[in-house]
């Protein structure tokens, strides 16, 4: 309905005009909406910047805040931008400046901030406390502004000029993404990898008809500043094709040992714009509401030196992977991102796919290079014109001086120079301003060289402007240079799988998170790693399949059948038996056992320095556990003698003695010692009667003076059982001398009685005087200090033969997974 508007005037104190409210509201709203869309909320598709961001970068460049200059107060930058270019509040300008400096918001930050510019959980300090200058990539966006590469428009009051768009030497819209809410529309664009985007742009430049699928060969998906994992690519394909799509991001999480028998989830990368405090809060809420079980504690160990590190402790008996799946479902460790690629094209908002965004940018960049080339061409033509005039004057300088001296004033001198030497007005003016020191022989040489260079540059620029192919090649070269200078490797991992699907129930039962007490096999590698392998009823050999490809740490020292929640014993070199449950050991499938996935046994059991595990044994009634020491002592102790304590001493060691091996030993097995002076002794286990825990054992092998045992175990001999020995020199530095090795059949060594001296296992070569390693068993496997498999000689050597030279140092010997 109509309303009234009152105005006062000298003649009439009140004048009433009838205005239609709907028309007034429609017009005012459209003006407001257009202002918000065009001047505030949406980026330009050419340089990927909103007006406030463009003004900040332009003003900082105009202030000379280059990367090689010092930082200045952010408040000063805000004041300059607000006073000259941006007619809005200082808070909006500072918020935009802060985002340009945040490495967790932009894939390639454009402002180098000094001070507290905020974090994912906290806001920045006030502008008076922080400092800023341009980051190196910002120079690529603002370069060549003085060469007429873009149009300039007046500022809000017409006193200053500002660029309508920046030259943008790389596709900033795709690289850094953006977000904004306008009137009736919004934009939300994900960051991408600069190197990948440039490669796609160059491909489109060379192949204008390339499809979205072709471009996705170069840009497979977003590359988020925080890294993380993108799960599922269907939404990304939709966004690249149509401009809209949704994908899900996950945190990068690993299962690690946090201490003795403590396992946890270590989060090192989070979804885009998700902070650790938000994760901790959601975990606490889920635990309090009893939606999530199995969480022991949560700690944020993030710092500036080591980056993000969020530790989520898992209670004993809970499967870390199962708990992680619930965390993905109940917390922002898995989050969604909706891509809505809306930007301004020719001043109008448009929804753009990947090809459209690259096409708009390339058209802009071709225009920039064309205008710059024209500007440079004209500059060089103007300079060539002056240089040619100088060369004419220098060739006949005496006459030039006479003409000038004979003139009454400058105007007459200029006119006479133009008439006598056929010069233009510009050339004559330039000659009149010539300094006398330019009239030397070297000046003429320099001018001729400059003329030749200018002619070559003019020819190149004319050819460039006349040939569209050369122009596109120049654009491609500049893009490649920007990618080489500012590009970094991809941070975000792309997985073409599916996200965690929500369940119909609000929460899962605790039993789904706990590890079942199922049969398993626990392995101790020769390099000291432990892992739990699930047994499979379909697999041969008790459910374990030997891997066909040899991986690191796959030489086995001990393998024991157990249940996931049962008890096992770890025998250490100090004569202790440490009771533990394998429930929190890293679990691997039984058909692909990889010991590299295991955890270090000393860390898992919380052993002190210098103490390590020599074997893992079952805690069953039979058979007894046999131990051998470096001083040749042997002992068998029944499991019934071992109490239910966490750790107990199972042998009383003499001073300076330590356990070199342990294994379950029934009466029908044999016990084998190998000493460092190349002696091997095998005798029946029945010759060693079981003793109590406190006993010190009995004589096992008689050692020569200065010798000691380096290997002991219980062996059930077969036709495939071999003896592996490696000889070296005591004077050689550890890890430097590979030595020589020999593999002989165990049948070559006769059995003898307990407490005797044994038989020789290897004849030393010149320079060798000791055995560094020995091992007895089936299917030997040697590894170096890093767990990498090393070659051994073929079996079949005589009992007392010399060894063959090794090609690499062997640190440990074990058997294969079986």
C-alpha positions in Angstrom: 0.0 0.0 0.0 1.2 3.6 -0.5 3.0 5.4 2.2 4.4 8.9 2.6 7.9 10.5 2.6 8.3 14.0 4.2 10.9 16.6 3.1 11.3 20.1 4.3 11.9 23.1 2.1 11.9 26.8 2.6 8.7 27.3 0.7 6.8 24.4 2.1 7.6 22.7 5.4 6.1 19.4 4.3 5.9 17.8 0.9 4.3 14.4 0.6 5.2 11.9 -2.2 3.3 8.7 -2.8 5.7 5.7 -3.2 4.7 2.1 -3.9 6.3 0.0 -1.1 6.7 -3.1 -3.2 8.5 -1.2 -6.0 10.7 0.6 -3.4 11.6 -2.7 -1.6 12.2 -4.5 -4.9 14.6 -1.8 -6.2 16.4 -1.4 -2.9 16.8 -5.1 -2.4 18.1 -5.7 -5.9 20.7 -2.9 -5.4 21.7 -4.4 -2.1 21.9 -8.0 -3.5 24.0 -6.8 -6.4 26.4 -5.0 -4.2 26.9 -8.0 -1.9 27.3 -10.4 -4.8 29.6 -8.3 -6.9 31.5 -6.3 -4.3 31.8 -8.4 -1.3 30.9 -12.2 -1.2 31.8 -13.8 -4.5 35.3 -14.2 -6.0 36.2 -13.3 -9.6 36.8 -16.4 -11.6 39.9 -14.9 -13.2 42.1 -14.3 -10.1 40.0 -16.2 -7.5 39.9 -13.2 -5.2 37.0 -11.3 -3.5 37.3 -7.5 -3.8 38.6 -7.1 -0.2 41.3 -9.7 -0.8 42.3 -8.1 -4.1 42.5 -4.7 -2.4 44.6 -6.0 0.4 47.2 -7.6 -1.9 47.2 -4.5 -4.2 47.7 -2.1 -1.4 50.4 -4.2 0.3 52.2 -4.3 -3.0 51.8 -0.6 -3.5 53.3 -0.1 0.1 56.3 -2.1 -0.9 55.7 -4.9 1.6 57.7 -7.5 -0.4 59.0 -10.8 1.1 62.5 -9.3 1.3 61.3 -6.3 3.3 60.4 -6.2 7.0 57.0 -6.9 8.4 54.7 -4.0 9.3 51.8 -3.8 11.7 48.7 -5.3 10.4 46.8 -2.3 11.7 48.7 -0.1 9.3 47.8 -2.3 6.3 44.1 -2.3 7.4 44.2 1.4 7.7 45.6 2.0 4.3 43.2 -0.4 2.7 40.2 1.1 4.5 41.2 4.7 3.8 42.0 4.3 0.1 40.1 1.3 -1.3 37.6 -0.5 0.8 34.6 1.4 2.1 33.8 -1.0 4.9 34.8 -1.7 8.5 38.3 -2.6 9.6 37.2 -5.9 11.1 36.1 -7.2 7.7 39.5 -6.2 6.2 41.5 -7.7 9.1 39.5 -11.0 8.9 40.3 -11.3 5.2 44.0 -10.5 5.9 44.2 -13.1 8.5 42.7 -15.8 6.3 45.2 -14.9 3.5 48.0 -15.7 6.1 46.6 -18.9 7.6 48.4 -22.1 6.2 45.5 -24.3 7.4 43.0 -22.2 5.4 44.8 -21.6 2.1 46.8 -24.2 0.2 49.2 -21.5 -0.9 49.1 -18.6 1.7 49.4 -15.2 0.1 50.4 -13.2 3.2 53.4 -13.8 5.5 52.0 -13.2 9.0 54.2 -12.6 12.0 52.5 -13.1 15.4 49.3 -14.9 16.4 47.1 -15.3 13.3 44.9 -17.9 15.1 44.5 -21.6 14.8 41.7 -24.0 14.0 40.3 -23.6 17.5 41.3 -20.0 18.4 40.9 -16.6 16.8 43.8 -14.3 15.9 45.2 -11.5 18.0 44.1 -8.0 17.4 45.6 -6.2 14.3 47.8 -4.0 16.6 49.6 -7.0 17.8 50.3 -8.8 14.5 52.5 -7.9 11.6 52.3 -8.8 7.9 54.0 -8.6 4.5 53.4 -10.3 1.2 54.3 -14.0 0.8 56.3 -14.9 -2.3 53.3 -16.4 -4.2 51.4 -13.1 -3.8 54.1 -11.5 -6.1 53.0 -13.9 -8.8 49.4 -12.5 -8.5 50.4 -8.9 -8.5 53.3 -8.8 -11.0 53.3 -6.6 -14.1 50.5 -4.3 -12.8 52.6 -1.4 -14.1 52.5 -2.7 -17.7 48.8 -2.2 -18.5 48.0 -5.9 -18.1 44.5 -5.2 -16.5 42.1 -2.4 -16.4 42.1 0.0 -13.4 38.9 1.5 -12.0 38.3 4.4 -9.5 38.0 3.7 -5.8 34.9 4.4 -3.8 35.4 8.2 -3.8 37.3 8.6 -7.1 40.6 9.7 -5.6 42.6 6.6 -6.3 42.8 3.8 -8.9 42.6 0.1 -8.2 42.8 -2.9 -10.5 39.6 -4.5 -11.6 41.3 -7.9 -11.4 44.9 -9.0 -10.7 47.1 -10.6 -13.4 47.3 -13.9 -11.4 50.3 -16.0 -12.7 48.6 -19.2 -11.4 44.9 -20.3 -11.1 44.3 -19.0 -7.6 40.6 -19.8 -7.6 41.3 -23.5 -7.8 44.5 -23.6 -5.8 43.3 -21.8 -2.7 39.5 -22.2 -3.0 37.1 -19.8 -1.3 33.9 -19.6 0.7 31.3 -16.9 0.9 27.6 -16.2 1.4 25.8 -13.7 -0.8 22.2 -12.9 -1.2 20.3 -15.9 -2.5 23.5 -17.8 -3.3 26.7 -19.0 -1.8 30.1 -20.4 -2.8 32.3 -23.1 -1.2 35.3 -24.2 -3.2 38.0 -26.6 -2.1 41.7 -26.0 -2.4 43.8 -27.9 -4.9 47.4 -28.7 -5.6 49.2 -26.0 -7.6 51.3 -28.4 -9.6 48.3 -30.5 -10.6 46.2 -27.5 -11.5 48.9 -26.0 -13.6 49.4 -29.3 -15.4 45.6 -29.4 -16.2 45.6 -25.8 -17.4 48.5 -26.5 -19.8 46.8 -29.6 -21.1 43.6 -27.6 -21.7 45.7 -24.8 -23.3 47.2 -27.3 -25.8 44.0 -29.3 -26.2 41.0 -26.9 -26.1 38.5 -29.7 -26.6 39.8 -31.8 -23.6 37.0 -33.3 -21.5 36.6 -33.2 -17.7 37.8 -36.8 -17.6 40.9 -35.8 -19.4 41.6 -33.0 -17.0 41.0 -35.3 -14.0 44.0 -37.2 -15.1 46.0 -34.2 -13.9 43.6 -33.0 -11.1 42.3 -36.2 -9.4 40.8 -34.3 -6.5 41.2 -31.5 -4.0 44.4 -31.2 -2.0 43.5 -29.8 1.4 46.0 -27.7 3.5 45.5 -30.0 6.5 46.2 -33.2 4.5 43.9 -36.0 5.6 42.2 -38.5 3.4 39.4 -38.0 0.9 37.1 -41.1 0.8 35.1 -41.6 -2.4 35.5 -39.7 -5.6 32.0 -39.7 -7.0 31.1 -36.4 -5.5 34.3 -34.8 -6.7 33.5 -36.0 -10.3 30.1 -34.4 -10.0 31.6 -31.1 -8.8 34.1 -31.1 -11.6 31.4 -31.8 -14.2 28.6 -29.6 -12.9 30.0 -27.3 -10.3 28.3 -29.0 -7.3 29.2 -32.2 -5.4 30.0 -33.5 -1.9 32.9 -35.6 -0.7 33.9 -36.9 2.7 37.3 -36.3 4.4 38.9 -38.4 7.1 41.7 -37.8 9.6 45.0 -39.6 9.0 45.2 -42.0 12.0 47.7 -44.7 12.9 47.6 -47.4 15.5 50.7 -47.2 17.7 52.1 -48.5 20.9 51.9 -45.9 23.6 53.8 -47.8 26.3 54.0 -51.1 28.0 50.9 -53.0 26.8 49.2 -49.7 25.8 47.8 -49.1 22.4 46.4 -45.9 21.0 45.3 -44.0 18.0 47.6 -41.3 16.9 46.0 -38.6 14.7 48.5 -36.6 12.7 46.1 -34.9 10.1 42.5 -33.7 10.5 39.8 -33.0 8.0 39.8 -29.5 6.5 39.1 -26.7 9.0 38.5 -29.2 11.9 40.5 -28.4 15.0 41.7 -30.9 17.7 39.7 -29.2 20.5 36.5 -29.9 18.6 37.5 -33.6 18.2 38.2 -33.9 21.9 34.9 -32.3 22.8 32.9 -34.6 20.6 34.8 -37.7 22.0 34.0 -36.6 25.5 30.3 -36.1 24.7 30.1 -39.5 23.0 31.8 -41.2 26.0 29.5 -39.4 28.5 26.4 -40.4 26.5 27.7 -44.0 26.4 27.6 -44.0 22.6 31.3 -44.8 22.5 33.3 -47.3 24.5 36.9 -48.4 24.6 38.4 -44.9 25.0 40.9 -44.6 27.9 42.0 -41.0 27.5 42.6 -38.3 25.0 45.6 -36.0 24.9 46.5 -33.2 22.5 50.3 -33.1 22.1 50.3 -30.7 19.2 53.2 -28.2 19.0 54.9 -25.9 16.5 57.9 -28.2 16.0 56.2 -31.6 15.5 52.8 -30.5 14.2 49.4 -32.1 15.0 49.6 -35.1 17.3 46.3 -36.1 19.0 46.6 -39.2 21.1 43.5 -41.3 21.8 44.3 -44.1 24.3 42.4 -47.4 23.8 41.4 -49.6 26.7 42.9 -53.1 27.0 40.9 -55.7 25.1 39.3 -53.3 22.6 40.1 -53.5 18.9 41.6 -50.1 17.9 40.3 -50.5 14.3 36.8 -51.1 15.5 37.0 -48.1 17.9 38.3 -46.0 15.1 35.3 -46.9 12.9 33.0 -45.6 15.6 35.1 -42.5 16.0 34.7 -41.8 12.3 30.9 -42.2 12.7 30.5 -40.2 15.9 33.1 -37.4 15.7 34.4 -35.0 13.1 37.3 -37.3 12.4 35.2 -37.9 9.3 33.6 -34.8 7.9 31.8 -33.8 4.7 32.6 -31.0 2.3 30.1 -29.6 -0.1 31.6 -28.1 -3.2 29.6 -25.3 -4.8 31.7 -23.6 -7.4 30.0 -20.2 -7.8 32.2 -17.3 -9.0 31.8 -14.1 -11.1 32.3 -14.4 -14.8 32.0 -11.1 -16.7 30.4 -9.6 -13.6 27.7 -12.3 -13.4 27.6 -15.2 -10.9 28.0 -18.6 -12.5 28.3 -22.2 -11.4 31.5 -23.5 -12.9 32.9 -27.0 -13.4 36.6 -27.8 -13.6 36.9 -27.1 -17.3 35.0 -23.9 -17.1 37.2 -22.5 -14.3 40.3 -23.4 -16.2 38.9 -21.9 -19.4 38.0 -18.6 -17.8 41.4 -18.4 -16.1 43.3 -19.2 -19.4 41.4 -16.6 -21.3 42.3 -14.0 -18.7 45.9 -15.1 -18.7 46.1 -14.9 -22.5 44.7 -11.4 -22.3 47.3 -10.4 -19.7 50.2 -11.7 -21.7 48.8 -10.1 -24.9 48.4 -6.7 -23.2 51.8 -6.9 -21.5 53.5 -7.8 -24.8 51.8 -4.9 -26.5 52.9 -2.6 -23.7 56.5 -3.8 -23.9 56.5 -3.6 -27.7 55.5 0.0 -27.6 58.0 0.8 -24.9 60.8 -0.7 -26.9 59.7 1.0 -30.1 59.8 4.3 -28.2 63.2 3.6 -26.8 64.5 2.5 -30.2 63.3 5.8 -31.7 65.4 7.7 -29.1 68.4 5.5 -29.5 68.4 5.9 -33.2 68.3 9.7 -32.8 71.2 9.6 -30.4 73.3 7.5 -32.8 72.7 10.1 -35.5 73.8 12.9 -33.2 76.9 11.1 -32.0 78.0 10.3 -35.6 78.2 14.1 -36.3 78.5 15.5 -32.8 80.6 18.5 -33.8 77.9 19.8 -36.2 75.2 19.1 -33.5 77.1 21.2 -31.0 77.6 24.0 -33.6 73.9 24.0 -34.4 73.0 24.3 -30.7 75.5 27.0 -30.0 74.3 29.0 -33.0 70.7 28.9 -31.8 69.2 31.8 -29.9 67.0 29.6 -27.6 65.9 26.0 -27.0 63.0 26.2 -29.4 65.2 27.4 -32.2 67.8 24.7 -31.4 65.1 22.0 -31.5 63.8 23.2 -34.8 67.2 23.5 -36.5 68.2 20.0 -35.2 65.0 18.6 -36.7 65.6 20.3 -40.1 69.4 19.6 -40.4 69.4 16.0 -39.2 65.9 15.0 -40.1 64.9 14.2 -36.5 61.6 14.0 -34.8 60.6 16.4 -32.1 61.1 13.7 -29.4 64.6 12.8 -30.7 65.6 16.5 -30.8 64.4 17.1 -27.3 66.3 14.0 -26.1 69.5 15.2 -27.8 69.2 18.6 -26.2 69.0 16.9 -22.8 72.0 14.8 -23.5 74.8 14.9 -21.0 78.4 15.5 -22.2 79.7 12.3 -20.7 77.6 10.3 -23.1 79.7 11.7 -26.0 82.4 9.0 -25.6 83.4 6.2 -27.9 82.1 3.7 -25.5 78.7 5.4 -25.4 78.4 4.8 -29.1 79.2 1.1 -28.7 76.7 0.8 -25.9 74.0 2.5 -28.0 74.6 0.3 -31.0 74.4 -2.8 -28.7 71.2 -1.5 -27.2 69.8 -0.8 -30.6 70.5 -4.4 -31.7 68.9 -5.8 -28.6 65.9 -3.6 -29.0 65.5 -4.7 -32.6 65.7 -8.4 -31.5 63.1 -7.9 -28.7 60.8 -6.0 -31.0 60.9 -8.7 -33.6 60.2 -11.3 -30.9 57.3 -9.4 -29.5 55.8 -8.8 -32.9 56.1 -12.5 -33.7 54.5 -13.4 -30.4 51.6 -11.1 -31.0 51.1 -12.3 -34.5 51.2 -16.0 -33.7 48.5 -17.5 -31.3 50.5 -20.7 -30.9 53.6 -18.8 -29.6 51.4 -16.7 -27.3 49.9 -19.9 -25.8 53.3 -21.4 -25.4 54.4 -18.3 -23.5 51.5 -18.6 -21.2 52.3 -22.3 -20.6 56.0 -21.5 -19.8 54.9 -18.9 -17.2 52.5 -21.4 -15.7 55.2 -24.0 -15.4 57.6 -21.5 -13.8 55.0 -20.6 -11.2 54.4 -24.3 -10.5 58.1 -25.0 -10.1 58.6 -22.0 -7.8 55.6 -22.2 -5.6 54.3 -25.8 -6.0 54.5 -28.4 -3.2 53.8 -32.1 -3.2 50.3 -33.4 -2.6 49.2 -33.6 1.0 45.7 -35.2 0.8 45.4 -39.0 0.1 42.6 -39.9 -2.3 40.8 -43.2 -1.7 38.1 -44.4 -4.1 36.2 -46.2 -1.4 33.1 -45.3 0.6 32.7 -43.4 3.9 31.6 -45.0 7.1 27.9 -45.7 6.7 25.6 -44.7 9.6 23.9 -47.6 11.3 20.3 -48.0 12.1 21.1 -48.3 15.8 22.3 -45.2 17.8 25.3 -47.1 19.3 26.9 -50.4 18.9 27.4 -52.9 21.8 30.7 -52.9 23.6 31.2 -56.5 22.5 31.5 -55.3 18.9 34.5 -53.1 19.8 36.3 -55.7 21.9 38.7 -58.2 20.5 37.3 -61.7 20.6 39.3 -64.4 22.5 39.9 -66.2 19.2 42.8 -68.5 18.4 45.9 -66.7 17.1 49.6 -67.1 16.7 52.1 -64.7 18.2 55.4 -64.1 16.5 58.7 -62.7 17.8 61.0 -61.6 15.0 64.7 -62.0 15.1 64.9 -58.2 15.2 62.7 -58.0 18.3 59.2 -57.2 16.9 56.0 -58.9 18.1 52.8 -59.3 16.1 49.5 -61.2 16.5 48.3 -63.2 13.5 44.7 -64.4 13.3 44.3 -68.1 12.6 42.2 -69.1 9.7 40.5 -72.5 9.5 40.9 -72.5 5.7 44.6 -71.8 5.7 47.2 -74.6 5.9 49.7 -75.2 8.6 47.5 -74.3 11.5 46.0 -71.3 9.8 49.2 -69.4 8.8 50.2 -68.9 5.2 53.9 -68.1 4.5 54.1 -64.9 2.5 55.5 -65.4 -1.0 57.3 -62.0 -1.0 59.9 -61.5 1.7 59.3 -58.4 3.7 61.3 -56.6 6.4 61.6 -58.2 9.8 60.1 -61.6 8.6 62.8 -63.7 10.2 61.1 -65.5 13.2 62.8 -66.1 16.5 59.7 -67.6 18.3 56.2 -68.5 17.3 53.6 -69.6 19.9 49.9 -70.6 19.4 47.6 -68.8 21.9 44.3 -67.0 22.2 43.9 -63.3 21.9 43.1 -62.8 25.6 45.2 -65.6 26.9 48.6 -65.3 28.7 52.0 -65.9 27.3 55.5 -65.5 28.8 58.4 -63.4 27.4 61.8 -64.7 28.6 64.4 -61.9 28.8 68.2 -62.0 28.8 68.2 -61.2 32.5 66.5 -64.4 33.4 63.0 -62.9 33.9 59.7 -64.2 32.6 57.3 -61.4 31.9 53.6 -62.4 31.7 51.6 -60.6 29.0 48.4 -60.9 26.9 48.7 -60.6 23.1 45.3 -58.8 22.9 46.9 -55.3 22.4 49.5 -56.5 19.9 49.2 -55.3 16.3 47.0 -57.7 14.5 47.6 -58.9 11.0 45.7 -61.4 8.8 46.9 -64.9 9.0 47.3 -65.2 5.2 49.7 -62.3 4.9 51.9 -62.1 8.0 54.2 -59.1 7.9 56.4 -58.6 10.9 57.2 -55.0 9.9 53.7 -54.2 11.2 54.6 -55.4 14.7 55.6 -53.4 17.7 59.0 -53.6 19.5 58.8 -56.2 22.2 60.8 -54.2 24.7 58.5 -51.2 24.4 55.4 -53.3 24.5 56.5 -55.1 27.7 58.1 -51.9 29.3 61.6 -53.4 29.7 64.4 -51.3 31.1 67.5 -50.3 29.1 69.7 -53.2 28.1 67.0 -55.9 28.7 65.5 -57.6 25.7 63.3 -60.6 24.9 65.1 -63.8 23.8 62.0 -65.9 23.3 58.2 -66.1 23.9 56.9 -69.3 25.5 53.5 -70.7 26.3 52.5 -70.9 30.0 51.0 -74.4 29.8 51.7 -77.3 32.1 53.8 -79.2 29.6 56.5 -79.0 28.3 59.0 -77.4 30.6 60.8 -74.2 29.5 64.5 -74.7 28.7 67.0 -71.9 29.2 70.7 -71.6 28.2 73.1 -68.9 29.4 76.3 -67.3 28.0 78.4 -69.2 30.6 77.1 -72.6 29.4 74.5 -73.1 32.1 71.3 -75.0 31.2 68.0 -75.2 33.1 64.5 -76.5 32.6 61.7 -75.0 34.7 58.2 -76.3 34.8 55.4 -73.8 34.0 53.7 -74.9 37.3 56.6 -73.3 39.1 55.8 -69.9 37.6 53.4 -67.8 39.8 50.6 -65.6 38.5 52.7 -62.5 39.1 53.4 -60.1 36.3 57.1 -61.0 36.1 59.3 -63.4 38.0 62.9 -64.6 37.9 63.1 -68.2 36.5 66.8 -68.7 36.8 69.4 -67.5 39.3 72.1 -66.0 37.1 75.7 -65.7 38.2 77.5 -62.3 38.0 78.2 -61.4 34.4 76.0 -64.1 33.0 72.9 -63.7 30.8 70.3 -65.9 29.0 71.1 -66.4 25.3 68.1 -68.5 24.4 64.9 -70.2 25.7 62.3 -72.5 24.3 59.7 -75.1 25.4 61.5 -78.5 25.6 59.9 -81.9 26.0 61.9 -84.9 27.0 62.1 -86.2 23.4 63.7 -83.0 22.1 67.3 -82.0 22.0 69.1 -79.0 23.5 71.7 -77.3 21.4 74.5 -74.8 22.4 76.8 -73.0 20.0 79.8 -71.1 21.4 81.7 -68.2 19.9 84.8 -70.4 19.5 82.9 -72.5 16.9 81.8 -75.4 19.1 78.4 -77.0 18.9 76.9 -79.4 21.5 73.7 -81.3 21.2 72.3 -83.5 23.9 68.9 -85.0 25.0 66.6 -82.7 27.0 65.8 -85.6 29.3 69.3 -85.2 30.7 68.2 -82.0 32.3 65.7 -82.5 35.1 63.2 -79.7 35.7 64.0 -77.4 38.6 62.3 -74.7 40.7 62.3 -71.0 39.9 65.1 -70.1 42.3 67.5 -72.8 41.1 70.6 -71.8 39.1 70.6 -74.6 36.6 73.4 -77.1 35.8 76.4 -77.4 33.4 75.3 -77.5 29.8 78.4 -77.0 27.7 82.0 -77.0 28.8 83.5 -73.8 27.4 87.1 -73.0 26.7 88.8 -70.2 28.6 87.4 -66.9 27.4 84.7 -68.5 25.3 80.9 -68.0 25.8 77.7 -69.4 24.3 76.0 -67.3 21.7 73.0 -69.4 20.9 70.8 -71.9 22.7 67.4 -73.6 21.9 65.5 -76.8 21.9 65.4 -78.6 18.6 63.3 -81.4 17.2 65.5 -82.5 14.4 64.3 -83.3 10.9 66.0 -83.9 7.6 65.7 -80.2 6.8 67.3 -79.0 10.0 70.5 -77.0 9.4 73.2 -75.2 11.3 74.0 -71.6 10.2 77.2 -70.0 11.5 78.7 -66.6 10.6 82.4 -66.0 11.4 84.2 -62.6 11.8 87.0 -60.8 13.6 86.8 -59.5 17.2 88.8 -56.4 16.2 86.4 -55.3 13.5 83.9 -52.6 14.3 80.4 -53.8 14.7 78.3 -53.6 11.5 81.3 -53.1 9.2 82.6 -56.6 8.5 80.2 -58.9 6.7 82.3 -62.0 7.5 81.8 -65.5 6.1 78.8 -67.8 6.6 78.3 -71.6 6.3 75.1 -73.7 6.2 75.5 -77.4 7.2 73.1 -80.2 7.8 72.3 -80.7 11.5 72.9 -84.5 11.0 76.6 -83.7 10.4 77.0 -83.0 14.1 77.1 -86.0 16.5 75.2 -85.9 19.8 77.3 -85.9 23.0 76.5 -85.9 26.6 75.7 -82.9 28.7 78.6 -80.9 30.2 81.0 -81.9 27.4 82.8 -79.7 24.9 81.0 -80.3 21.7 82.4 -80.4 18.1 83.7 -77.8 15.7 81.2 -76.0 13.5 83.3 -73.9 11.2 87.0 -73.5 10.3 88.1 -69.8 10.6 89.6 -68.1 7.6 92.6 -65.8 7.9 91.6 -62.8 10.0 88.6 -64.6 11.6 88.7 -65.6 15.2 85.1 -65.8 16.4 81.6 -66.7 15.6 79.4 -63.6 15.5 76.1 -65.4 14.9 74.7 -69.0 15.0 71.4 -70.6 14.5 69.9 -74.1 14.3 66.5 -74.9 12.7 64.5 -75.3 9.5 64.3 -72.8 6.6 66.9 -70.2 7.8 66.3 -66.5 7.0 68.9 -63.8 7.6 68.2 -60.1 8.0 70.3 -56.9 8.5 69.8 -54.3 11.2 66.9 -52.7 9.3 65.1 -56.1 8.9 65.9 -56.4 5.2 66.4 -60.0 4.1 70.1 -60.9 3.2 71.4 -63.9 1.3 73.0 -66.9 2.9 75.1 -69.6 1.2 73.4 -72.7 -0.1 73.2 -75.6 2.4 75.4 -78.7 2.2 78.7 -77.5 3.5 80.8 -79.9 5.6 80.6 -79.7 9.4 84.1 -78.2 9.9 84.5 -76.4 6.5 85.2 -72.7 6.1 82.5 -70.2 5.3 81.7 -68.2 2.2 82.1 -64.4 2.1 78.8 -62.6 2.6 77.8 -59.6 0.5 76.2 -57.7 3.4 76.3 -57.6 7.2 73.8 -60.0 8.9 72.4 -58.8 12.2 70.1 -61.7 13.0 68.9 -65.1 11.8 65.6 -66.8 12.2 63.1 -69.0 10.4 60.3 -68.2 8.0 56.7 -67.7 9.0 55.0 -71.0 9.3 
